[in-house]
Amino acid sequence: MTGALDRIRVLDLSRVLAGPVCTQILGDLGADIVKIEKPGAGDDTRAWGPPFLKDAQGNDTAESAYYLSANRNKRSAAIDLAAPEGRDLIHRLLAQSDVLIENFKTGGLKKYGLDFDEVHKRHPQIVYCSITGFGQNGPLSSEPGYDFVAQAMGGLMASTGEPGGEPMKAGVALSDVMTGLYAAIGILAALHHRRETGKGQHVDLALLDVTLTGMTNLAQYYLTSGVSAQRYGNTHSAIVPYQAFATSDGHVVIAVGNDTQFRRLCALLKTNWADDSRFAVNAARVKHRAALIPELSRLIAARTTGEWVDLFRAADIPAGPVNTMDQVFATEQVREREMQIALPHPLSPAPIHLVGSPLKMSETPVSYRAAPPIAGQHTAEILKELLGLDTSAINALKASGAIA
């Protein structure tokens, strides 16, 4: 079988998370991802540790877990954009590519002659994807983009956290991750358009835009009512009971989405709540949650998480344990879905473990071809294969500092 994106080549000038998330997705789908890194340290996230990958002697390498999370199925070429010879190499590689993705500040590549206008003029076939904090236009377009800032400005933090508590960011860089997903969608759509027209285009992604889009019903709550949603912690503003409860040994989430499921819950717990006008329908439960939740919490605290999960699943009540990461990877469902994979890495004595792709495709399955590369690992290989440079030409570029 072949990958869905075989014969698509992506020149990846992005670093940190949003861009690399996007290109890892495309790489899993079969695209050839050529990751362009600054000679020396390379992608900033290589140093974002601990933890770091260990070598055969048990010492830290230069490969952080953060970097490893988003860079498999890529080849790394260390090319200096500030060097004229380096910029020439990029343009020569673009002639052999389908996509360029970058996350420099708006206008940051213009001084290198690698902005969209210049690239589109010289390589009209290129799908050019830019990821920034605020997009290519607007009063904040020149500001740098950070996930934390996007979560704050896009409404995510204001709606996350305990009622009356401080606003809270998500535990992962969710704005970055969502932007990577949208970037992949935009690139695939632009490639489809190019197949029909032969023309590339500019795909403009902003962390703030994506964060706002990710607010979905809470953003629409405001647009419909004129009222900003409150913070509800692990509860739900419009559904009850739909939250985490403490058990005798941990926590369990109960997600009762309709009145039929609530009646099943009442039957399991042997209560008469389903016949109580305060609780019989969801709208009433939302209004009287202060009366219902303490009683439900008292009952849930009497058993273990595992006992409750078994009982709820047997009664067809949506529920699940609140897992730590060790529990996540020990879950049979996660193992069955092959969400933990292993790949050989040149710096590790044993294959390294990575999170697998959630994409399960019957005709063009994802493939895991290579672990995240060392900075500049494939520079010579790429220049020989794609540009036909011989060893002497490559050595001359090394001597000039244009590549490493």
Buried (B, 14 or more C-beta within 10 A) or exposed (E): EEBBBEEBBBBBBBBBBBBBBBBBBBBBBBBBBBBBBBBEEBBBBBBBBEEBBBBEEEEEBBBBBBBBBBBBBBBBBBBBBEBEBBBBBBBBBBEBBBBBBBBBBBEBBEEBBBBBEBBBEEBEBBBBBBBBBBBBEEEBBEBEBBBBBBBBBBBBBBBBBEEEEEBBBBEEBBBBBBBBBBBBBBBBEBBEBBEEEEEBBBBBBBBBBBBBEBBEEBBEBEEEEEEEBEBBBEBBBEBBBBBBBEBEEBBBBBBBEEBEBBBBBBEBBEBEBBEBEEBBBBEBBBBBBEEBBEEBEEBBEEBBBEBBBEBBEEBEBBBBBBBEEEEBBEBEEBEEEEBEBEBEBEBBEEEBEBBBBEEEEEEBBBBBBBBBBBBBBBBBEBBBEBBEBEEEEBEEBBEEEBBB
